[in-house]
Amino acid sequence: MNTGLAAADYFARIPPRWAALFDGEGPVWAVLDRLGAFLADQVAGNLGPAVRPGVPLDRPLVLAPGGPVEGRVEVRCADAAKGRLEVAVDGRVVPGASLLSAGAVFAGADVEIGRGVLVEPGAFVAGPTLVGDHTEIRQGAYIRGHCLVGTGCVVGHATEVKHAVFLDGAKAGHFAYVGDSLLGNDVNLGAGTKLANLRFTPGNVRLRHGGRALDTGRRKFGAVLGDGVQTGCNAVTSPGTLLGPGAMVLPNVTVRSGVYPPRHIAR
């Protein structure tokens, strides 16, 4: 039986703040069409005046729930994705603090960072982008804007993300490309996973569902990975790939565009 095309067929949990983005009409990829307007309405930039757009931070910056905190910074625990980031300023732990490391770069003021977030040196974050609580943006990560990243996520070393959504617990830890894509709760991308988003040939991305070809209406469209999807190292999804919840892609496999049911194994 074919998997449906509604967001509810792929994602069991949506953060309440994001409900308007996912509750609209149309197939699941219509979320990408609404993402820009949603971010424009929702992102409350909170980086503070010490962050100059496009200029690497020259010292660590601690963001407390009430705003930036100045002083001598000490990181006592850096396991942000497990909710265990602990930052002290002048010897006193700052509850709920996020840490923007020296050397991180932010392009634009329309970036919102949640509580307990770690942004490592060398990361680049462009707006509009919203990063949820207890998330790690690791060294060398490249977030190109129009990105919505949930709670407990990882955007890893040398991972590039643009116009994409990570639901809670989604992780792209190493050398991944996530473009024009939706990652469900607790998705895990193996090292080197690429979610390709642009066809070689002209025209919109098309996919087959229910025995017929569907025009997605999008020139760029990567993948929709339902809750709990896992990919092995160096896996590739072709533009317009929809994987149902619990599906797996084995290492070094390229998945053709199309709609795949829950718990499918791509070999």
N, C-alpha and C positions, 0 to 999 in steps of 0.2 A: 504493500500500500504506500502511496506517495505521502511524504511529509507535506503539511500545509505550508502556506507562505506568510502567515501572520506572525507578528512578533511573539505572540503567546506560544507558538509552536516551538520556539527556540529558547525562550528566556522565562524561567519560572519566577524570578524575583527582580523587581525594578525598584531602585531607590525612590521613595515618595517624591523627592524634589525633581526627579527626572520623568515622572509619570506623563506629563504633557507631551514629551518627546516621543514616547512609545505608544501612546493611546490614540494617535491619529489614524486616519483611514489609509488603506492601501497596503501593499505587500511590505514585508519586513525591511527591505532596502529603502523604503520611503523615509525611514528614520534619518538616513544620510541627507535626504533633500531638506529636512527640517532642522538639521543640526546647526547650521550657521545662525538662523534666527533664534534658536533656543539659547545658544551661547551668548549672543548679543544681549538677550534679556536677562540671563542668569548670572553671568560672570561678574563678580564684585572684586575688582583688582585690589590686592592687599599687600603688595610687595613693599610699599613705603618709598619715601624719597631717596633713600640710600641706594636704590637700584636704578642705574642709568641704562636705558634701553641700548642693547647691543654692546655694552661694555662689561667685560668680565669683572665679577666681584673681586675687590682687592683684599677682602677679609670675610670671615664667616658672618652670616647674618642670621640671627635667631628671631623667628616670628612667633610670638606668643599670641594666645587668643585675643588679647587686647591691643596687639600691635608689636612692632619691632622692639627688641630689648638690646641695649648696648652693654658692653663689658667684655671681660675675659671669658672666652667660650671653651667649655670642656665637654667632650662627648663621652658619656659613661657607658652607653649601650647604643649600638647603631642598627639593631635589627628592626627597622621600621615596619616592614611588611608583616611582621608578627605582632605589631603593636607595642614594641619594646624599645622605641627610641627614647633615650634619656639624655637631656642636654642641661648642663648647668652653666649659669652665668655668674661670674665672681663667686664661685663656690656654692651657689644655691640652685637646686634643681628648679627648672621652669616647667610647671605642669602643662601638658598639651602643646609643648613647643615643637615647631618645625625648624629644620636647619637647612639654610641655603649655603652651600660650601663656597669657600674662596675659589675663584676660577669658573664658577657657573655663569652662564650668560642668559639674560632674559630680553627678548625682543618685543617691546610693547608693554604698556601698563595693564592690558586686559588679560592678566594671568591671576588666577585665584588659587592659593595653596591652602589645603586643609590642615588639620591638626596632626602632629606626629609624622610629618612628611620629611624624608631625607632626600635632598638634591645634591648629588655628589659633584666634585670638581670636574669641569669640562663638559658638563651637560649643557645643552642649548634648548631653551623653551621659548617658543613664539606664541603669541596670542592670536585669537582668543583660545584660551585653554583653561579648563577647570580640573584641578587635581584633588581627589578626595583624601580622606584621612588615612594615615598609616600606609602610605605608598612610598616606594623607592624609585627615584629617577637616577639611574646609575651613571657612572663616569662614561662620557662619550655618547650618551643618549641624545637623539636629535628629534625633538618634538616640533613639527613644522607649523602647528596652528590648527584651529578648528578641531580640537581634541577634547574629549570628555573621558576622564580617567577616574575610576571609582575608588572604593576603600580597599586597602590591602593589596594593591596591584604592584607590579614591577614592570618598569620600562628599562630594559637592561643595556649593558655595554654595547655600543655600536648598533643599537636598535633605532630604526627610523620609523616614526609614526606621523601620519598626516590624515586629517579629516576622518577620524576614527573614534570609536567608543570602546572602552574597556569597562565591562561591568565588574562588580566586586570580586576581588580575588583573581582576576585575569593576569597572566604573567607572560611577558615576552622577554626572557632573561638575557639572551645572547644573540647578537648578530642577526636580528630579525628585521623584516620589512612588513609594516602593517599600513596599507594605504586604502582609504575609502572602504573601510571594513568595520564589522561589528563583532566583538569578542564577548561571549557570554560569561556568566559567573563561573569562576574557577577554571577557565580555559588555561591550558599550559602549552606554550609553543616551544618545541625543542630548538636547540641551537641551530641557527642558520635557516630557520623557516621563513619562507617568502610568500606573502599573500599578494600575488600579481594582480594589478588593477587596470591594465590597459592592453587592449588587443593590438596585434600587429596590423590587422586590416582595418580600414575605415569603418566608421559606424559605431552605434551603441553596443554595449555588452548585451549579449543574448544568452539565454539558457533554456534547457528543455525541462518541462514539467507536465506530467499527465499526458505524455505523448505529443505535446505540441511545443513549438518554439515561442518563447516569450521575449519581447523587447523590454529591457529594464528601464529604458529611457535615460540611461546614464552612460556617458562616454567612458567614465572611469568608475569602476565598481570591482572591489576585491572579493572579499568573502564574508559570509555570515557563519560564525562558528557558535553553535548552541552550547548551552551550559555543559561544562565538564569535558568538552572536546580536548583531545590531546594530539599533538603532532610530534613525530620523531625528528631527529636531527636532519637538516637539509631537505625537509619536505617542502613542496611547492603546491599551492592551489592556483588553478587558472582563474582568470577573471570570471566572476559570476558563479562562484562555488558556494553552495549552501549545505552545511553539514549539521545534521540533527543532533540533539543532545546526546552526550556520551559516545559520540563517534571517535574513531582513532584513525590517524594517518601514519603508516609505518615509515621508518627512516628512508630517505632518498626516493620517495614516491612523489610523482606529479599527479595531482587529481584533476581530471577534466571538469570543465564547467558543468553544472547541473545541480539537482536537488537530491540529497542523500538522506536516508532515514536515520532515526536514532540508533545508536550503537553500531552503525556501519563501520566496517574495517576496510580501509583503502590500502590495498597491497600493491 
